[in-house]
Amino acid sequence: MTPEATVLVRIDPELRFFAAPRHRVEQFELPYDGTATLGHLAESVGVPLTEVGRLLVDGVPAGPGHQPRPGATIDIGPVERPQPVAARFVLDVHLGKLARRLRLLGVDTAYRNDSADDELIAQAERERRVLLTQDRGILRRRALWAGAYVRGADPAQQLADVIGRFAPPLAPWTRCTSCNGPLIEVSKKDVIAEIESGTRRHYDEYARCGDCGQVYWRGAHARRINAIIRAARLSHPGIGPGA
């Protein structure tokens, strides 16, 4: 095969885990007939366009719709962090624990544990939300308005990744962890019939979800939740107003 029938591809180390094992190298040649766009080339080696930021052709910036010449050198880089996009999210069914943590921090997070892929994609577009997932197939769907791959095997790592990528404003203790509704401060007497006697004795500050009606107070679990909040703030001090 002659050099004219290929392009030289270099994937940034941050993105190489998306590629097939044979492409997780510093550079490689890829068969090319001169018609595919940079976006198609990136996806053909396994990198979803949602994860692609800087694209260079022979060292010159280019867009995903650009058609390089055969023999060109292509550099595929990651999205810039923080990514300038509205910090409203919808999460796939496998990220329930992450959804809860984001809501604890006051981040607008839609989540249901029974949503199908098509429903998630439609909701992301309808409500202008970023779809967070670890399913690369969903991220390659053409109908997806905006999406992002969540890195990390546990909720703490995933939370750090999302906050580091999108820098959403944080407003802890303002959203219902069950339904994402707004929490509204209420007096103790307004909820006294709904709480246990032990809770009534030890706590005086309460809130109710404006959507589902669930009652909240900063109980014994507050220390663990506050640790999550502190970790988010310390890891990303520039996360915006309300943080």
Order of alpha helices (4+ residues) and beta strands (2+ residues): beta-beta-alpha-beta-beta-beta-beta-alpha-beta-alpha-beta-alpha-beta-alpha-beta-alpha-alpha-beta-beta-alpha
